[in-house]
Amino acid sequence: MSNPARNPIGRRAFLRGGLTVTAAGALGLADPLLAGATESGQLAPAIHGTGAWGARPAKGAISVLNSRPVKIIVHHTATANVTDYSLARAFALSRSIQNYHMDSNGWIDTGQHFTNSRGGHITEGRHRSLAALNGGTQHVVSAHTSGQNNVALGIENEGLYTSVGPTTAQWNSLVALCRYMCQQYRIAASQIYGHRDFNNTACPGNVLYGRLPELRRAVAAAMGERERIVDPVTWPLLQPGDRGEKVLVAQRLLHHAGERGVPLDGVFDPRTDEAARRLETRIGVAETGLVGAESWPALIPAALRKGDRNDAVHGVQLLLLAKGLRTPADGEYTGATETAVREFQTGNQLPATGVADQLTWQYLLR
């Protein structure tokens, strides 16, 4: 959400050391308090409005849509994993985020709708978000995820979750907030996503992102739902240092896009990083050097079919082989490759066309 930089983690660290943290008055990790029932009868978690934490007035009019959001997007702030769990810390964090978003990013207000501190304290982010949520019929246009701000709620979770997970209190408050959002707006628990599902970013960190299936099920259970939750099919994130079949496939696709200097060795090295950045520049997205939700659709042809012969075909063949299906791996879309694609589509309840379209690729890359 902050200005892009070459480091995909650093680009989201919007506090830049500007927040003074005190250890005094730290709270223990406990379940979030409940604030009581709203007009809809739903039990709401305690959410501290913009007035409580001393928010600045927005620099422009807050746009409020007379429609419900259809999904929730989880973020992390990529800031320090502090041990000050106090409400005062949560309020100071909210002020620092707002200052950064308004003064450095040039936005009219905080970008996200709500912020969830490591102590489990929830604060309103963008003005009018809390009133809209409590009403359950309107949506505040935000600035947390490119391409999704008219239809998605954004939650920032304080901390950096690339190698560790959130605190117990923070996790519990995240579940409570998502449960309330889902109930108020009639959003299915399966429609909880991570930032990386839509943009080229490491957010919300590998560990927190890896817990999103658990979050969806916890939210569904909190709402009393017993139906099986089907996790959304999303694009994988590849970043420097990664190795394996998916990296090799990405390299093949970069070759297909004209990046002939990229090695074909399955190692995300500096040359692959630079090629990924050039692709991002060409497609007009923030330069991160990642291959993620914005890069895959630009790299993958709309359709590959029998008779095609190129690096993209080689890539789909590699993915089919990794799924245990029989096909040559020579870059030529023969009848054997078409049959393997059709078998894979049938096994995943996709239209069995034998044509490798982007949805088929998305399932292959899972």
N, C-alpha and C positions, 0 to 999 in steps of 0.2 A: 504494500500500500504506500510505501514511501518512494522517494526518487530511486530509479533503478541504478544499480552499480554492478561491477563485475562479480562481486561476491553475492550469491543469491541469498545468503543469510543476512549479510550486512545491509542489504537494500531494505530490509524490513525493521532494522533496529532504529526506531524513530526517536528514541530518547537521547541517544548519543551522550550519555553521562550527565544529562541535565537534571536528573532527579536525585534529590538528596534522600537517602534511606536511613531511617532510624530504627533501632532495635527495640526501643521502649514501647511497651504496650502491645507487644505481639500477641495475637490470639492463638489459641490451640486449634487444631484441625477438627472441625465439627460439621455436621450436616447443616445446610443452609436453613435459616428460619423462614417460615412462611408468613406472608403478609396478610393473608385473609382472602376471602372470596371476592371476585369481581362481579360486575353486573351479569355476566354470563354464567355465574355460579362456579367458575373454575377457581381452584385454589392457586394463588399466585405466589411465587417465591419473592422474597424481599428484594426489591430493585430500587436503588437510590437514584433519584432523578437528577437532572442537570443542575437544578438549584441547590441540591444537597452538597454537591462537591465543588460548587463555585465556578460553573462553566461561564466562559465568555459568551456574549451574544453572538449569534451567527452573523457572518458578514454579508449574507444575502438571504433571500426568501427560501425557506425550506419547502421543497416540493412534496406534496402529499397526494398520493393516488387513491382514487376510490375503488381500489381493487385489493385483493389479498395476495401476499407473496405466496409462492408455491414451493419454496425450498429454503433450507438453512445452510449457511456456509460457515465452517469452523476455521478460525485462524489462530496463530500464536503471534505474540508481539515481537519475538526474537530478542527479548531483553533478558537481563539477568534473572536467574532462578533464586530470587531473594527468599530469606527466611523471616522477613517482617510480614506477618499475616494480618496486620491491623487494618481497621477500616480507614484510618488516616492514610496509610500507605495506598490503599485502593483509590482514595480520592486524589492523592497527589499524582498517581499514575494517570488517572483520567485527565487531569489538568495538563500533564506533560504531553500526552498523546494529542489532545486538542491543540495545544500550542504548536506542536510539530506539523500537524496536518494543515493548520491555518497559515502559519508563518513560513514554513519551508515548502510544503506542497502547494500552497496557494488555494486550498479548498475553502469553502464557505464555513465549514464546521468539521467536527470529528467525522471520520469516514465511516466507521462501523456503527451499528445500532446499539450494541451493548458490549460492555467489557467485563470480563470475569477474572478477578484477582486470584493470586495464589492462596489467599486466605479464604476464598469462596465468597467474596463480596461481589455482588453484581451491581454495576452502575450503568445508567443510560448514557449512550454515546451521543449520537446526533440528536439535536433537539426534536421534540415531538414524537420520538420513537416509542416512548413508554405509553403515552396516551393512545397512540395508534394500536399498539399491542393490546392494551386493556380493552379497547373498543372492539377489536377483532375483525374490522371490515376495511381498514385503510392501511396503506403502506407508505412509509417515508422513503423517498429516493435517496440512495446512499452513495458511497464512493469506495467500497471495500473490495470489489471484484470486478474487473473489466468485463463488460458484456452481460452482467447479471444484476446490476444495481436497481433495475426496475422491478425485479421479480424475486429477489432473494434477501433474506435477513442475514446480517453478518455479526458474528460473535468473535471478539478478540479475547484470547486467553493469555494472561500475563505469563511470560516465560519463554524459554527456548527448549523445544521438545524434539530435537534431533537424536538424542541418545538417552534421555530420561523421560519419564512420564510426569503428568501433573500431580499435584498433591491430592490427598483424599478429599479434602474440603472442596478443592477446585473441581474435581471430577463430579462430585455430588451436586454442586451448584450448576455445572454444565448440564447434567442430566435433568435437573429440575427446570432450568430455563428452557431447554429444548422441549421438554414435555409440555410446558405452558404454552410455548409458541405453537406447537403442533395442535394442541387442543383449541387454542383461540382462533387459529387461521385454518383449521382443518387440513393441516399438512400431514401427509403420511410419514411415519418414522423412517421409511426407506429413502426419503428425500432429504437426508442430512448428508452433506458433502464436505470435502476439504477444499481449501483454496486452490490447491494444485490440480483439482479436477477440471478447472476452467482456464487457468493461466499458467504460464511457465514460471513456477516458483516452487521452492522447497517447503513452503508453508502448508500445513501447520507443523512441520517436522515429522520425520519418519515414525517416531514412536506414537505421537498423538494421532497421526494419520492412520497408523496401523490399528488403532483402537476404535476407529469409526464404526466398524461392524458391531463391536461390543456396545458402542454408544447407541446405535440404532435399536438394538435389542433391549437395552436398558430403558430407553424412552418408551418403546412399545409396551414393555412390561409395566412401566409406571402408569401408562394410560389404560391398563387392563386388557390390552389386545393380545390375543393368542395366536393370530395368524402367523405363518412363517414369513419372516422378513427376507426379501430378496434384495441383496446389495446391488446398487447400480453398476452398470458396466462402464468403466472409465478408462482413460488413457494412462499408461504407466509413466512415471517420471524417471528419466535417466540423467545422471550428472557426472562430472569429472571424477574419475577413480572407479566408476562402475565397470564391471566386466560381465561377459556372458552373451548368450544367444540374442537377447533383445538389443544389445549394443551393436552386435554385428549386423542385425537387421537394419538398425538406424543408419549405420555406415553405408550399407547397400543403398538405402533410400537417398542418402546424401549424395552418393555417387550418381544415382539416377537423376538427381536435381542439378548435376553439373559440378559437384565438388569432388573432382578427381584426385585431389591431394590427400583425401582422407584414407587412412589405412583400413584394410578389411581384416582386422584381427580380433574384434570383440572387446577391445580395450578403449575406454573413453579417455583418450589422451589429449594433450593440448591442441593437436591438429583437428581432432573431432570437435573440441570445444570452440575453436575459431570458426569452423564451418557452421556449427550450430548458431553462432552469433551472426554470421553473415545471413543465414536463413531468416533469423528473427528480424534483422534490418530490412530484408526484402519484403517480408510480409507485414511490416509495420507494427511490430509489438516490441515491448521493452526488451533490451538486450540483457540476457542472463547467462547464456552459454548452456542452458538446459534444453533437453528434448522432452517436452511435456505436452500438455493439453492443447496448446496453440500450435506446436510444431508438427505433431503427428498428422493432423488433417491436411496440412500444407505439403507434407512429404509424400503421403500415400495417394496414388492415382484414384480417381473416382471409381474406376472399375478396371480390373484385369481379367482377360478372358483368353480362351483357346486361340493360339496363334501369336500371342504377344511374346516378345523376347527382350528382356532387359534386366537391370539390376533389381527393380521392384519385384519382378517375378521370382528372381532368386531369393529375395527376402521372404516372400510368402511361402515358398517351398521350404525354407529353413524352419519356419514356424509350424508348418504342417508336419514335418519330420519330428520336431520336438514334441508334438502331440501324439506321436505314434502312428501317423498315417503314411502310406506308401506313395512316394512321388520322387521323381528325379530331382536333383538340386543343381541344375545346369542353366537356369535362367530362361528356359523355354517352356511356355505354358502349353504342354501337350495334353492329350486325352487323359493320361494318368494323373496329371496335376488337377485337371478339371474334375475327375472322379474323386480325388482326395478332398477337394474343396467341397464338393457336394456331400460327401460323407460327414465332413466336419459340420457343415450347416445343418444337416438333418439331426445330428447328435446334439446340437445346441438349439434346436427348435427355431432355426432361421429358415427363410425361404431357400429351398434347395435349388438354386439356379446354376451352380457350378461357376459362377462369376465371383471373383474376389472383390467385393465392394468394401467401403470403409467400415461398415458395421461388422462384416466378417473379420476384417483386420483387428477391430477392437476386441472381439471375442478371442481371436488367436493370441493377442498380446496380453491377455489377462494373466 
